[in-house]
Amino acid sequence: MGKSEKRVALITAANEEEAERIAKALVSEKLAACVNIITSIRSIYAWKGEICDDREVMLIAKTSAGKFPALAERVKSLHSYEVPEIIAIPVMEGSAAYLAWMDEALGG
C-alpha cells in the first residue's frame, strides 16, 4: 500500500445517457482513469426553496488532485444541470499496483 494524491470524484447526472457521455469524455481525455456508473439512485435535496426527490445516476471517477480542476470544468461543460454535483474525496491509501495503473491511465 502507498500514500496517494489520487481522488475519487462523485458526480450525479440526470440519466444514463448523460452519465455515459460524461464518463467517456473524462476517460478519453485522461481526466479520469476509470468512471463507474451506478444507475437509479434516489436523491433528496433542497433546490431553490423546494425539497426535491429525483432519480439520478451516480458517476464515481478515479482521478488525481492535479487533474480534478480540469475534470470539474469538463463536467460542467457537458452537464445539463445548472449546478452539478462535482465533489472529490481524497484516496488516503491504495494498492500500489492500482495507483500505478491510475498514473499510467491519466498520462503519467
C-alpha positions in Angstrom: 0.0 0.0 0.0 1.1 3.5 -0.7 0.0 7.1 0.1 -1.7 8.9 -2.7 -2.6 12.2 -4.2 -5.5 10.4 -6.0 -9.1 11.5 -5.7 -12.5 9.8 -6.1 -14.9 12.3 -7.7 -18.6 11.9 -7.2 -20.8 13.3 -9.9 -24.6 13.0 -10.3 -26.3 13.1 -13.7 -29.8 13.3 -14.9 -29.9 10.0 -16.8 -27.7 7.1 -18.1 -27.2 8.8 -21.5 -25.7 11.9 -19.9 -23.6 9.8 -17.5 -22.2 7.8 -20.3 -21.3 10.9 -22.3 -19.6 12.5 -19.4 -17.7 9.2 -18.4 -16.4 8.6 -21.9 -15.2 12.2 -22.3 -13.4 12.1 -18.9 -11.6 8.8 -19.7 -10.8 9.6 -23.3 -9.4 13.0 -22.3 -7.3 11.4 -19.5 -9.1 13.4 -16.8 -10.2 10.1 -15.1 -8.6 6.7 -15.2 -12.0 5.0 -14.7 -15.6 6.0 -14.2 -18.2 3.7 -12.6 -21.8 4.5 -13.4 -24.4 3.5 -10.8 -27.9 3.7 -12.2 -31.1 4.7 -10.4 -30.0 6.4 -7.2 -32.6 8.4 -5.4 -31.6 11.9 -4.4 -33.5 14.1 -1.9 -32.2 17.7 -1.8 -33.1 21.3 -1.4 -33.1 23.4 -4.5 -34.5 27.0 -4.9 -36.6 26.8 -1.7 -38.1 23.4 -2.6 -37.4 19.8 -1.4 -36.8 17.7 -4.5 -37.0 13.9 -4.7 -35.4 12.7 -8.0 -34.0 9.6 -9.6 -30.4 10.2 -10.8 -27.3 8.4 -11.9 -24.1 8.4 -9.9 -20.7 8.6 -11.5 -17.6 7.6 -9.5 -14.5 8.9 -11.3 -11.0 8.0 -10.3 -8.6 10.9 -10.9 -5.7 12.9 -9.3 -5.6 16.1 -7.3 -3.9 17.8 -10.2 -6.5 16.7 -12.7 -9.6 17.5 -10.6 -9.9 21.2 -11.6 -9.9 20.3 -15.3 -12.3 17.3 -14.6 -14.7 19.6 -12.8 -14.7 22.2 -15.7 -15.2 19.4 -18.3 -18.1 18.0 -16.4 -19.7 21.5 -16.2 -19.3 21.9 -19.9 -21.1 18.6 -20.6 -23.7 18.7 -17.9 -27.4 19.6 -18.1 -27.7 20.8 -14.5 -27.3 24.5 -13.6 -25.2 23.4 -10.6 -24.0 19.8 -11.0 -22.6 17.8 -8.1 -18.9 17.5 -8.5 -17.0 16.7 -5.3 -13.7 15.0 -4.6 -12.8 12.7 -1.8 -9.0 12.0 -1.2 -7.7 8.5 -1.6 -5.6 8.1 1.6 -4.0 4.8 0.6 -4.4 2.2 -2.1 -2.9 -0.8 -3.8 0.4 0.2 -5.3 -0.4 -1.6 -8.5 -3.8 0.1 -8.8 -2.3 3.6 -8.1 0.4 2.9 -10.7 -2.2 1.9 -13.2 -4.1 5.1 -12.5 -0.9 7.1 -13.2 -0.5 5.4 -16.5 -4.2 5.9 -17.5 -4.0 9.5 -16.5 -1.0 10.1 -18.7 1.8 10.0 -16.2 
